[in-house]
Each structure stands twice: as structure tokens, then as C-alpha cells.
Amino acid sequence: MRVIAHPSSEILSIGAAARIAEALASAPGPRASLGLAGGSTPRAVYERLRANRIEWGAVDVWLSDERWVPADHEESNGRMAVESLVAHIDAELLRPRWSEYLTPADSAAFYEADLRRIMPDGVSDVVLLGMGADGHTASLFPGTEALAETARWFIHNEVPQLDTWRLTATAPMIQRARNVFVLVSGESKAGVLTEVLEGPDGVHPIQLLAHAAGDVVWLVDEAAAAGLTITTVERP
Ligand code: 6PG
């Protein structure tokens, strides 16, 4: 695992886009797979990614989590990914289905079947993640049932603290990825980032990454890295 601190969120976005492009280019198969994170931090990274030299026609793009909202809803991670990246590149985004006639459980099951078609071995070349100030990642929130899932790749998750349902990649799906990049920006994340990286294991959901099989690289800005000891952090 590596932790790379960047002087600003803008430099973080540039550096992250370059590392994602590099990881996609080194994918072993004829096609690469890229799981996109939701939330607000990745938007600037996705806008940078448009300019990187990536053979998008050979990349399968999916979502590491989604809110239980219509596809065009302002809270949709898929909508954010389309607006900031996918609408500007030669690739399709594989999105979970939402319908008032579907349950979150059925939608997650359908999506997992879709993922099994593009990644038969369940190993994504790249998975992007964010981190909440409560230590969640994807939609694996503290105290929620999906945290305990050990077989499914993608699952529905009731999040009482948000009074909502989410769809999310599971810990095993994330842990199998060849490359995981965690995008963390801002002073609001500094406290929990220090707990996650330097505190006891098994406290925060995102610490599932301690048991990842592939390369995990934390791409953070100095504001988020403020509490980390010097030995933890690399500076490009
Ligand atoms: C979501 C995300 C979630 C996000 C973190 C950080 O659907 O919200 O997948 O895991 O990455 O909450 O969000 P910010 O980047 O907005 O701080």
C-alpha cells in the first residue's frame, strides 16, 4: 500500500488521472475494466481523464456504487460519471437499473450478472474509491449489512443513517481488484484518514483495503494528509 500526498486537490486530480491511465494501459487482457467511484471528489479526476491517452474502446466502465435514485437524478453517481467523463469519451458506462417496479435487491442482482459478463473472474483492473468522513467507502457504511457480504460481487444495502438504499460493490469485489486508487481530498477527511491509516485495524469500513489482493494507492491532498506521520506519506 502507498499513500501519495499532493500539494492541492487540483494536482491530486492530475496525478490521479495519470496513474489511472497507466494502470489501464498495463491491464493484462485485451480489454480493461474500470470501476468508477461516486461522490464529489472524483468529478475533477474524471474531467482530467478525458485528456489522457486511453484506448477507451477497449475499456469496460462500471460503477463501484450507486444511489437508489433514477438515472437522471442529481444524486446519481452514474449521472455524475456520464457528465464528467463518459459523455466525452468513446466508452459506455455500465449502470445499475433503477425503476419504480424494481427492488434494490433485484437491481443489484441484475448488475452483478452484468459485471460477471464483463469480468468473468471478478477481477477489475482498476477500482476507484472515495472515503466518507465516517470511514465508509463505496456504499459500505458503518454498521450496515453489506459489510458482512463475503460472496456476492455487488449488493443492495440499507443505510439507516441516510434513510436510504444504496447499491454497492462488496468487500471481496473491491479486494480482488488489480489496482485500487482511493481519492481523498480536504481537511474534513484528515481525522478519519489518520485513524484509517495509522490507527487500529477493523474500525472503519474502508480498512477492508488492508486485506486487498492488488495494489492499493491512496491519492490524497495535503489537507487530508495533515494528520499523517511523515513515514506514511510519499510526496511526488
Ligand atoms: C457515494 C460514494 C461515496 C463517496 C464518499 C466520499 O456514493 O457517495 O461512492 O463512497 O466516495 O462518500 O464522497 P466525497 O468525494 O463527496 O467526499
Boltz pocket constraint, residues with backbone or C-beta under 6 A from the ligand:
constraints:
  - pocket:
      binder: B
      contacts: [[A, 37], [A, 38], [A, 39], [A, 40], [A, 41], [A, 42], [A, 65], [A, 66], [A, 67], [A, 77], [A, 129], [A, 130], [A, 131], [A, 132], [A, 133], [A, 136], [A, 137], [A, 138], [A, 139], [A, 183], [A, 185]]
      max_distance: 6.0
